[in-house]
Amino acid sequence: MDIKDLVTSRRTIHQFKPGTLPDEAVVRAAMEQAVWAPNHHLTQPWRFYLLGERSKERICLLNAQLVNEKQGERAAEIKLRRWREVPGWLALTCLKSDDAVTMQENYASCCCTAQNLMLLLWDEGIGVKWTTGVVTRTGEFYRIIGADPGLEELVGLFWYGFPAEVPAAQRPPLDQILSQLP
Ligand SMILES: Cc1cc2nc3c(=O)[nH]c(=O)nc-3n(C[C@H](O)[C@H](O)[C@H](O)COP(=O)(O)O)c2cc1C
C-alpha cells in the first residue's frame, strides 16, 4: 500500500474473523522491521512478548476475575467468551530508566515502534487493537508474560487478526490543530 493510504486507512480493529490466526512468520517479520524506529542514545528500549494459547488463556481468566469482582459473574462470562475469540496476542514493553527524561524518551520510541508494527501488519491485511485495559496494569499480567515490572513498563497488549469489520474514523481538520508561526 502507498504510505499515505497505509497511514490513513489503518484503524483500530475491534472485531476479528474468528478462528484464523495470521502466519507467525509475518508477525515476526513485522516486529523485526518495527524496531527501525528512532530511539535516543540508541537505547533499543522495546521488548516483545508473543503469547501462545496457555498464556492467552491465563490472561483471559485473570481479566474475567477482575470483571467478576466489579461487574459480576454474567459480565465476566461474556468478557471471557469475547476475549477467547481474539486470535493473536502480543505485548510490548519498554525498558525503564532511573533518569526521567530517558524514561520518557524510551516510551516515546516504543510508541513509534508500536505504530510501525500496526502499519506493517495493516499492510499485510492484519488488523490490530492496542489495548491498555486494567488487566495489563496488574502484577499478575507481568508475571504471566514474564516481564520484570522493576525493569520494564507495559506499552500495550496488542490483539491482532484479520478484521471482521473496519470502523470508520475521523480526524480534526489541520487548521484546528496547527499554529502557523511567522
Ligand atoms: C496508548 C493507547 C492505548 C489504547 N488502549 C485502548 C483500549 O484499552 N481499548 C480500546 O478499545 N482502544 C484502545 N486504544 C485504541 C484507541 O482507542 C484508538 O486508536 C482510537 O479510538 C482511534 O481509532 P483509530 O486507531 O482507528 O484511528 C488505545 C490506543 C492507544 C494509542
The ligand as a Gaussian input file, in Angstrom:
#p B3LYP/6-31G(d) Opt

LIG

0 1
 C       -1.877000       4.066000      24.215000
 C       -3.172000       3.572000      23.632000
 C       -3.999000       2.783000      24.391000
 C       -5.213000       2.298000      23.872000
 N       -6.000000       1.496000      24.641000
 C       -7.177000       1.071000      24.157000
 C       -8.010000       0.236000      24.951000
 O       -7.663000      -0.141000      26.069000
 N       -9.198000      -0.141000      24.422000
 C       -9.607000       0.244000      23.161000
 O      -10.703000      -0.111000      22.735000
 N       -8.812000       1.014000      22.372000
 C       -7.609000       1.419000      22.840000
 N       -6.788000       2.194000      22.057000
 C       -7.181000       2.477000      20.668000
 C       -7.773000       3.882000      20.531000
 O       -8.994000       3.942000      21.225000
 C       -7.928000       4.191000      19.032000
 O       -6.657000       4.357000      18.469000
 C       -8.749000       5.442000      18.799000
 O      -10.089000       5.204000      19.078000
 C       -8.630000       5.954000      17.360000
 O       -9.070000       4.957000      16.448000
 P       -8.131000       4.507000      15.229000
 O       -6.937000       3.795000      15.839000
 O       -8.992000       3.575000      14.403000
 O       -7.740000       5.721000      14.461000
 C       -5.585000       2.649000      22.538000
 C       -4.725000       3.445000      21.763000
 C       -3.530000       3.899000      22.295000
 C       -2.616000       4.739000      21.436000

